[in-house]
Amino acid sequence: MRRGTMTVGTVLILLGVVFCCGCTEEPMGGGDLTGTVWMLESYMNMDGSMTESLATAPVTAEFADGSVGGTSGCNTYTAAYVTDGQSLTVEMPVVTMMYCGESGVMDQESRYLSLLRTAAGYMVSGDQLTITDSSGQEILVYRAVNQNLGGTEWMLTGYNNGAGGFVSVLTGTAVTAAFSEDGQISGTAGCNSYSGAYVVTGSAISIGPLAMTEMYCMDPEGVMAQESAYLAAVQAAASFRVGPGDLTITDADGTRMAVYKRYTPAPQGEDWEVTGYNNGQGGVISPLVGTTITAVFGEDGQVTGSAGCNNYFASYSVSGMELTIGPVGSTRMSCETPEGVMEQESQYLALLGDVSTFERAPETLTLRDEDGSILVTYAIAQPKLTAGEWQMVSYRDAGGNTVSALAGTDVTAVFGEDGQVTGKSGCNSYFGSYTTDGPTISIGPLGMTMMYCETPVGVMDQESGYLAALEQAVSYRMSGNELTLHTEDDSTCVRFMQEV
């Protein structure tokens, strides 16, 4: 959900503490409002009819200790409330001040908060809460969020670091938790796999002791410290709360120890590029410089990619977090450079046959064997400078002005694997060499054909300005289908786009 912040983070943190109050209470019984996470199903529209709430903007309510709070679809809110029998009075809510641009979200939020203020009565029946106004007309209908952990899987978003702080998960790491129906918790702690028992009684939970594999990971920096802190945090668990798409674990004092989002693992949906593989000697190493190993898990149950020299293919099957691959086949080419590429390829393809489980994070994929050892790590494949033809959108002229490409002109660049750049400059074709080293780039000198074009007006000035801008580039950046070249002062000198 796109949000434009208009409030300070401190307010959100304080509200978050309010909402956790009562999370450790026993589940509701009879007509009790408390001890339950209620999610809005429908509300009275302006015309008096009941309207279903937006699935993409969940609205929740938790009643505890005279305070009701939750999310109103975009913002979080809290308000005092009083009950007397089946009557209910809710005071003016205190609401954060964020803006969400999705259609209907802010209108729904405004209507919901307005209706909450008109509450006069309530009724709890099974897992449904109905709130009525002073005339007895139902205005808000909620459904209790299922608090059963068995059979659920989660991905960590934040944890208590053991030093008084609640921190986010390191970029490039995946920390997961799967709760089985038979009382077992398992997952990856970022480097190692872990497992153990858990026991739930109402909203109380105990976890551990936990056992784990004994790998050591160097990247990213801090991953082992994160792992230790996370495992300590979950074993301090005393209570839990399941929200519409989140799980919060707290200790005996009500302090947040871990927060997760609901996780549906799947290797499909991305083009993956290998970032590390097991060398068979207990280490996970990076691929050889100059080689690219990829994997695409198709919806048809086939995984394909490049093993560094040859293309490969295999069938695969997924069951929960279990993954089997093979048998693996490949083309039969032999590559002499870089040195060791064929040994690397053989090792990688052999590892695929040993895969037993996987972990999927938003931008990473990790394959493990039956003992939990890491076999292969992937990241989402990034667009490459050499990936086809780039269309110039704008360039910086000699006066430092950004000039858009003239309508009706074709200005392109193709960065070849052989270190040659070629393209069209609007009238002539051009060519030259280029070199890269990480994000740095050097282009030129450039040569060109010697045609003269009269139309459109300004095409020859554009051509000379564009080619001069190319030769000024010292670095480049890529984001999606956009490529920008930059000068020494980090100003953009050329901007390209590529058709997706």
Salt bridges, closest charged atoms under 4 A:
GLU41 OE2 - ARG143 NE 3.18
GLU62 OE2 - ARG241 NE 2.66
ASP127 OD1 - ARG143 NH1 2.79
ASP246 OD2 - ARG241 NH1 2.89
GLU270 OE2 - ARG360 NH2 3.90
GLU273 OE1 - LYS384 NZ 3.35
GLU359 OE2 - ARG368 NE 2.74
ASP410 OD2 - LYS424 NZ 3.50
GLU482 OE2 - ARG495 NE 2.42
ASP490 OD1 - ARG477 NH2 2.49
ASP490 OD1 - HIS486 ND1 3.94
